Amino acid sequence: MMFLSNFPEKYVGKSFEIDCVDVEIHGFDDHQPPIFKGPGVIRGDQAGRFSYKIYNQTPVNKEIFNYLKAVRESKDPKKVNLRLFAKAYDGIEWAGGWSIPNFDDFSSQPYILLHGEIDSLSTRVKKLHGDQTKDSTELVFADNIQLPLSGTVKIHHLHNEEVIRTSWKGDHQNINFEGIPMIFQKSFNETRLHVIAEHGEKFTPPFIENWITEALIFVTARVIQPRMVIRHFSDDALVFIRATPKDTRSQIPSVLSLVSNDTEAFWSLFTAYLSKCKVEQRFELLDITRGFYELCLASKGTLQGFLTSLSVYIEFCIDQIFSSEKSTDEHKEKVQKLIEFVGTWECDDGIRSRAKSILAMLNKPAISGRLNILIRQSVISPAHKKSWNETRHFLAHGNIIDYSREEEFGQYRNYLISMMYRLILRIIGYKGQALDYDGEKFIIAPYQWSDET
């Protein structure tokens, strides 16, 4: 066994191999004997993926043939997804995520060599004397995420034993989130970022690891995921190592990208987004996070694809802001009477049916009116509305952006990025400094909105 503090050093930010004295591959159902069993190896590469290889010692039998047949013929994940359970030579027992293994040719062999990929590994580790961290969750990111850190460390540069230079660098940040202590700490070699948050009321595992990740995705505009999560309890801990994206970058500037040294603004925005996650109490990603994550991926594609995703996501954010607003019963009754009136038209059944479907959309207020309200509230500007209208209507009618209009739509893109951020900040209730676009370049501007209509 080894100290929990050694797990990140061994498994995060580097390639590793886990030699296993025994690996069992089980099906979807519990309390069933393993389909495959034998020694093997589990590998993790530096880019964040997992693979395994198992030297199956179970002779080919009916169960194995039935499984191989299911892989070829079945579309039911319950019949083909397998789980991995492994015991390493150091005594640690690992459980792996769902996988459909590949098989080498075994037509002339009594045994099977199988290999594949998995998304995660997990284990429970009993704490040794000296592991003092308790009742908290630790996230370890393999990527060197650039965050403004106000806590500094003093570094002595030596020649032999003589100090020839002294320097300081930011390596940690302590924050207080609604009375809950939280620390962000870079590793000594700056290859990892550790985030440790104490458990608190309505701030417990497994939610914590998702919420902190969501907030970091938003404030950094990157598709980051923790490589390792450690849930610290009193006497033991649960350790999860997870597959992570190979490339976390996006082409979206972060909401505070131009003031990277403004520590107070950055952490104020981080805690505002984290508060939104805590209020919602969801294990899955918030809808605004999921949409923003997809935008980060789309930003690395074509201008056409990114603008399509961006304009649709903006409309979603507008709906989120007005989600508590409901049409009056009187308004709905008028729309229903109009639909019933059109339903009496007997000239063409197809046209009548389509007309009724279109009229049903009147139950939702026109987006133009909502944009005007957001302008009056100083959430967005008239330039944002114009850019969204031009982009949305152009793309909605099936047009393709050609080279002659790339500069024009590139400017629309910048306005829409600014508009998107302002809408998200309105959803999470944030006021302060934020990214904006002045028609020529991105700037940081005061962002203050009101609830007046």
Phi, psi and omega in degrees: 000160179221164180296145177301326181297341180273346182299311180300320181298325184276326191243354185246132175081014182203166174282148178210161174229139175243106177281130188242131177287334180205135176229131177244136178248116184249157177279193184291324185276142177282167174060034176238148178296156181294147176281320178232151182202137178162175178290160180187191181217142175246131182239146172233132180262168184294333181286345174113011180258160177242146171216164179214158174220133185230132176265089186297130180254003177275121179302148179302126183221188184297319182297319180294316179298320179296321179293313180301323178293320180296322178300321182283329191246336189265145174252007180271113181303330181295338182268344186237337179287133181240157178247147183249132174231125187226145173244116182279164180294339178275005177093350180284134179255125184248148171239136183249163180284186184290144183204149170246105187286161171258157184231138170285162180299127183235019185300331182243014183241149178281343183234171185238136170259118181239153182208160181180194180235151175226163183264341186200160172229147178215154177203157173252129185240128176282135184285139175265165179298126182114339174279097189267344184291125182222155174048051179205166177242134180243128175250135180237118180258132181284332181281145177278082183289128181277106178239147175287113183245121183274338178284128185245160175235141180269130184242127175262126176261121189250149166237111195059246179247009182262131176284114182257343180199146177235135179221166178231148175216148177285126181225359178203162178214123175260128176230158177244109182258100179052043179087000181255119179292142180212138180230137173251123187225125173282147173289163185301321181271006175063027177261352181222154171239124178256133175237119181241122181235130177289152176283145179211185181296126183057025178219074189230162173289151004270008184293322188307311186298325179287318183294316179297319179296317179301313181297322179291323176302317183290311186287340179256346184055045179225152183270059185277151174217145178291135176286325181224141173233130178239118175265106183275126173242189187293311187249344180211185181209149172262129181244130178237129171246127188234150175296140183232158180298145178290324182230117184264355186286155171225172179260015177262123176295141180291159188297338177235031186297333183272356178229055186298342181264001180277086185298316184296315181295319183298310184285336173294319178291318179301312182291330177295318179290321178297323178297321178298318178298317182295321179295319183288331178054047179250142175280321178286163177301143171300154180299322180291327177290315181300317178294320180293321177300315179296324178296320178300321177290317182293333183296341180270003179259214183280159176298319179301310182293319181295316181294325177297312179297318183294316182293322178291319180295323177298318178297322176298315181297322178298317177299322179297319181296322183260018185297333181277350180276130181235141176298143179291157178299324180296318179296316180296323179295322179294318179296319180296321179295323178294318179297318179295323179295314178297329180295343179275351179286129191244010186288321184208118183297320182295314180295318180299316181297318180293321179298319179295323178295319180293319180296330179298337179291344179294343177295337177262125181304149180298138183293333179299319178294322178294320178297322178296322177297316180295329176292315179297330179275000181065023174285315177230177180245165175303328179295324177295315180299314181299316181296319180293316180300313181299315183289311185298314183289324178297313183286326183295337180265016173079019180280154178248132178287119178261173185299329183292343182242013181299318181295319179298312182283338172296323176290320175301319179304315182295319177297319183289327175298315177298317180297317179302312180299318181297323179291318178296317180297325176294320180297319182271000175078028184266139171228140182155212178277143180203161180292139176217172179228128185259012181099344179234324183206163173285141178224169171255125185227155175297140181235104179229125180237166180232169179262004181293142179248000000 
